[in-house]
Structures are given as C-alpha cells and as structure tokens.
Amino acid sequence: MGTTMRRVTFSANTVSLEAPWIWLAAGWRDLWTTPGYSLGYGLLFVGGGLSISWGLYAAGLSSMIPAAAGGFALIAPVLAIGLYEISRRIERR
C-alpha cells in the first residue's frame, strides 16, 4: 500500500516599499478628519497606561510594570477596534 504525497503551494501578496507611507498618510487624514475622537481615544490609552503603572508602583509592584506593558501590547489591537470603526466610517462617506 503506497501513499501519494500531494504538493501544497502557498502564495503571498507582496507589499510595496511605499505602502507604509500610504498607510501613515491615511491615518493622518483620519486623525484630522475626526480629531476629537482620535485624540480622545489616544488620551484614554495614555491615561489607562499611566494609571495602571501608578497603581502598580503604589502597591509596591514596580517590577510588574514591564509585564503589564507586554500584556497591553497583546490586547491593544482589540482595544483599537474603535479607531478601525472610525476609519471605516470615514471611508464609506
């Protein structure tokens, strides 16, 4: 009984070197189209990070601040859903 192996091929999209600049320009346009929401969202993140850091420091757990920052990096894309929605609504106009 022989088994045959099938060749599996994958393809990937290529990203041009100027694509990140295009993305940054689009983000900049979104920022200035809805500055209140965009800056408010940023202030919430900064305030949240500072309050968590201050709370850990006040509790004598300063060594946990880098771990909290690492955890924040893991959940930040989920928390950014509001900004993604703002961009989507701007694009639909």
C-alpha positions as CSV (number, residue, x, y, z in Angstrom):
1,M,0.0,0.0,0.0
2,G,1.6,3.2,-1.1
3,T,0.7,6.6,-0.2
4,T,1.0,9.5,-2.5
5,M,2.1,12.9,-1.4
6,R,0.4,16.0,-2.8
7,R,2.4,19.1,-3.3
8,V,0.9,22.1,-1.5
9,T,1.8,25.5,-2.7
10,F,1.2,28.8,-1.0
11,S,1.1,32.3,-2.3
12,A,1.7,35.5,-0.6
13,N,0.8,39.1,-1.5
14,T,3.7,41.4,-2.0
15,V,3.7,44.8,-0.2
16,S,5.5,47.7,-1.9
17,L,8.1,49.7,0.0
18,E,5.9,52.8,-0.2
19,A,2.8,51.1,1.3
20,P,3.6,52.0,4.9
21,W,3.8,55.7,3.9
22,I,0.4,55.4,2.3
23,W,-1.0,53.8,5.5
24,L,0.5,56.6,7.6
25,A,-0.9,59.2,5.3
26,A,-4.4,57.6,5.6
27,G,-4.1,57.5,9.4
28,W,-3.0,61.2,9.4
29,R,-6.1,62.1,7.3
30,D,-8.3,60.2,9.7
31,L,-6.8,61.9,12.7
32,W,-7.5,65.4,11.3
33,T,-11.0,64.4,9.9
34,T,-12.1,63.4,13.4
35,P,-9.6,64.9,15.8
36,G,-11.9,64.8,18.9
37,Y,-12.5,61.0,18.6
38,S,-8.9,60.2,17.6
39,L,-7.2,62.3,20.2
40,G,-9.7,61.3,22.9
41,Y,-9.1,57.6,22.2
42,G,-5.3,58.3,22.5
43,L,-5.7,60.1,25.7
44,L,-7.8,57.2,27.1
45,F,-5.0,54.8,26.3
46,V,-2.3,57.0,27.8
47,G,-4.4,57.7,30.9
48,G,-5.1,54.0,31.3
49,G,-1.4,53.1,31.0
50,L,-0.4,55.7,33.4
51,S,-3.0,54.7,36.0
52,I,-2.0,51.1,35.8
53,S,1.6,51.9,36.1
54,W,0.9,54.3,39.0
55,G,-1.3,51.7,40.7
56,L,1.4,49.0,40.4
57,Y,4.0,51.4,41.7
58,A,1.8,52.5,44.6
59,A,1.2,48.8,45.5
60,G,5.0,48.2,45.6
61,L,4.8,46.1,42.4
62,S,7.1,48.2,40.2
63,S,8.6,45.1,38.8
64,M,5.3,44.2,37.2
65,I,5.1,47.3,35.1
66,P,7.0,45.8,32.1
67,A,4.8,42.7,32.3
68,A,1.7,44.9,32.2
69,A,3.1,46.8,29.2
70,G,3.7,43.5,27.4
71,G,0.1,42.4,28.2
72,F,-1.1,45.7,26.8
73,A,0.8,45.1,23.6
74,L,-1.2,41.8,23.2
75,I,-4.6,43.4,23.8
76,A,-4.0,46.7,22.1
77,P,-5.3,45.6,18.6
78,V,-8.6,44.6,20.2
79,L,-8.8,47.9,22.0
80,A,-8.1,49.7,18.8
81,I,-11.4,48.5,17.2
82,G,-12.9,51.9,17.9
83,L,-10.3,53.6,15.7
84,Y,-10.8,51.0,13.0
85,E,-14.5,51.7,13.0
86,I,-13.8,55.5,12.7
87,S,-11.6,54.8,9.7
88,R,-14.3,52.6,8.2
89,R,-17.0,55.2,8.5
90,I,-14.8,57.9,7.0
91,E,-14.0,55.6,4.1
92,R,-17.7,54.9,3.5
93,R,-18.5,58.7,3.1
